[in-house]
């Protein structure tokens, strides 16, 4: 769970900083690695589905 939180926070902040400087963030890529088939495999299915959707939307 910590990796998901970290990547979402870093992505948000970097996009914010770039926007303040008038620069786009389209070139940024973030990769979340796991040895499981799904992120947050210990969480309930609704939480997994929500974060899978959020991560997909954010690229």
C-alpha positions as CSV (number, residue, x, y, z in Angstrom):
1,X,0.0,0.0,0.0
2,X,2.9,2.3,0.7
3,X,4.2,2.2,-2.8
4,X,0.8,3.1,-4.3
5,X,0.4,6.0,-1.9
6,X,4.0,7.2,-2.6
7,X,3.7,7.1,-6.4
8,X,0.3,8.9,-6.4
9,X,1.7,11.6,-4.0
10,X,4.9,12.1,-6.0
11,X,3.0,12.2,-9.3
12,X,0.6,14.8,-7.9
13,X,3.3,17.0,-6.5
14,X,5.5,16.9,-9.6
15,X,2.5,17.8,-11.8
16,X,1.7,20.7,-9.4
17,X,5.3,22.0,-9.5
18,X,5.6,21.8,-13.3
19,X,2.2,23.6,-13.7
20,X,3.4,26.4,-11.4
21,X,6.4,26.9,-13.7
22,X,4.2,26.8,-16.8
23,X,5.5,23.4,-18.0
24,X,3.5,20.4,-19.0
25,X,3.8,17.0,-17.3
26,X,2.8,14.8,-20.2
27,X,6.4,13.5,-20.5
28,X,6.4,12.1,-17.0
29,X,6.1,8.4,-16.6
30,X,5.6,6.5,-13.3
31,X,6.0,2.8,-12.9
32,X,4.7,0.8,-10.0
33,X,6.2,-2.7,-9.7
34,X,4.7,-5.6,-7.9
35,X,5.1,-9.4,-7.8
36,X,1.4,-9.9,-7.7
37,X,-1.3,-9.9,-10.4
38,X,-3.1,-6.9,-8.8
39,X,-2.1,-3.9,-6.8
40,X,-3.1,-3.9,-3.1
41,X,-3.8,-7.6,-3.1
42,X,-4.5,-7.7,0.6
43,X,-7.3,-5.1,0.4
44,X,-10.9,-5.7,-0.4
45,X,-12.0,-6.0,-4.1
46,X,-13.6,-2.5,-4.1
47,X,-10.5,-0.8,-2.9
48,X,-8.4,-2.7,-5.5
49,X,-10.8,-1.8,-8.3
50,X,-10.8,1.9,-7.3
51,X,-7.0,2.2,-7.2
52,X,-6.6,0.1,-10.3
53,X,-8.9,2.7,-12.0
54,X,-7.1,5.7,-10.5
55,X,-3.7,4.4,-11.5
56,X,-5.0,3.6,-15.0
57,X,-6.4,7.1,-15.4
58,X,-3.2,8.8,-14.2
59,X,-1.1,6.7,-16.6
